[in-house]
Amino acid sequence: MMKFLLLVVLAAGAYGCGLPSFPPMVTRVVGGEDATPNSWPWQISLQYNKEGEWRHTCGGTLISDQWVLTAAHCISKGKQYRVAMGKHNLTQDEDTAVFMNPASIIVHEKWSPLFIRNDIALIKLDAPVNVKDTVMPACLPAAGFLLPHNSPCYVTGWGRLSTGGPIAENLQQALLPSVDHATCTRSDWWGGMVRKTMVCAGGDGVVAGCNGDSGGPLNCQNAEGAWEVHGIVSFGLGLSCNFPKKPTVFTSVSSYAGWINSVSLQADTGGSWSHVCGGALISANWVLTAAHCINVRNTYRVQLGKHSLKVEDEEGSLAVWTARIISHKQYSTMLSRNDIALIKLSSPVTFSDTVMAACLPEPGLVLPRGAPCHLSGWGRLSTSGPLADLLQQALLPVVNYETCSHPDWWSFLATDKMVCAGGDGIKSGCSGDSGGPLNCQSPDGSWAVHGVVSFGSGQGCNVLQKPTIFTRVSAYISWINKVMTTN
Ligand SMILES: *[C@@H]1O[C@H](CO)[C@@H](O)[C@H](O)[C@H]1NC(C)=O
């Protein structure tokens, strides 16, 4: 079993995250201020119906086209809620506003109002929202990520402007530098009230989140410039919004990455996810697959660490959203040229025994004829047969370009930017394997992905002189690096 590339791409939201069309003005002024309209497009207003009138009760964060993250303490049984997106001035009718009803609300099963632990809830919208300039999901940090002390994060919300004051009409933002766990748990700060699953920010006595901000996001920019939501406003000092040494306390999103993924993706399944293609994890947040696997109209999720496709909750497996999908601009459907795409995951994954990145080959490296490579995937077991339940592997020796492009073989359809492997009439890749990797061992024993399954013979999976054709990864290393550094 080659564990590093056990991954499935499953169909169903291709969208970006964390990069607003109207960038927030982050001027580092001290004190809250009006946000630039729609510059925090993942900010939602959670509203409840009070005698026929919708009232703002909490903030929240759109984290995909159908899921909203908020605080558990924002949710009361028996209340009717709606989610307002694309809002700036809460009292104004705005063209940008989108209102949607929850299909379900899932409060963390271990939510403790007494100790304010696990203050997190997910709201599933009754339909996917149209992602646009003014309504856009946030990125989430990697599981277990710890914010360094004093990171410049921003809390946003329509919360009270001052202790006991009214809620704001316009969305407010305030710079709230993060406070590390050691400082926040000092006895004269929050002491034992603050757990490892919480993040603190503020506490300088000047700026702080206030009650009405509950459930709203703590937004911090990552190294690539995208905004990630690291916290959900959980509590502060009831007496005052901005008391020294009493920073606002947030539920740490990175501590609940697993919970968020499992709850939301499980609820999303409902029979609607199906295996489309294989792919290979090549870094903590990038997956290599084939361009022909991607249909811009579909939403995708990526499953990693899988062995059996039938088992829902496999130990060691995880499902992740896609943040962005980039297909090669010169991909040609007709000739299957440049059949390569990269998927950016919405949050980086933590490597484990079951999830690991494959190596990439040296740029330009061409494997010799007969090199023993292995195809892996859940592709069809025989021509037009069913998909495999368990991950399959097959030895496919490399066929050199001269042979592969011979008129009796693939002729002009094979180019020198492809790898041919197999073609002995017995073992070969089949269509369900599309996008999946051709794994070849390097002299140092590490496995590298030399090919991405592109096409085979339409007549069958194992036609003599028709080896499986892969996009040759070593021909695209600079493209891969460019995409990964600029997205
Ligand atoms: C918000 O909209 C209302 C209604 O149009 C308007 O009266 C009010 O002045 C606006 N608030 C701000 C702060 O601009």
The ligand as an SDF file (V2000), in Angstrom:
LIG
                    3D

 14 14  0  0  0  0  0  0  0  0999 V2000
  -27.9080   53.1350    7.6310 C   0  0  0  0  0  0  0  0  0  0  0  0
  -29.0390   53.1640    6.8070 O   0  0  0  0  0  0  0  0  0  0  0  0
  -30.1040   53.9400    7.3330 C   0  0  0  0  0  0  0  0  0  0  0  0
  -31.3120   53.7420    6.4360 C   0  0  0  0  0  0  0  0  0  0  0  0
  -31.0080   54.0500    5.0800 O   0  0  0  0  0  0  0  0  0  0  0  0
  -29.6560   55.4050    7.4250 C   0  0  0  0  0  0  0  0  0  0  0  0
  -30.6810   56.1940    7.9690 O   0  0  0  0  0  0  0  0  0  0  0  0
  -28.4310   55.4700    8.3280 C   0  0  0  0  0  0  0  0  0  0  0  0
  -27.9140   56.7860    8.3710 O   0  0  0  0  0  0  0  0  0  0  0  0
  -27.3470   54.5270    7.8410 C   0  0  0  0  0  0  0  0  0  0  0  0
  -26.3190   54.4810    8.8540 N   0  0  0  0  0  0  0  0  0  0  0  0
  -25.0760   54.8910    8.6310 C   0  0  0  0  0  0  0  0  0  0  0  0
  -24.1630   54.8010    9.8000 C   0  0  0  0  0  0  0  0  0  0  0  0
  -24.6860   55.3090    7.5630 O   0  0  0  0  0  0  0  0  0  0  0  0
  1  2  1  0
  1 10  1  0
  2  3  1  0
  3  4  1  0
  3  6  1  0
  4  5  1  0
  6  7  1  0
  6  8  1  0
  8  9  1  0
  8 10  1  0
 10 11  1  0
 11 12  1  0
 12 13  1  0
 12 14  2  0
M  END
$$$$
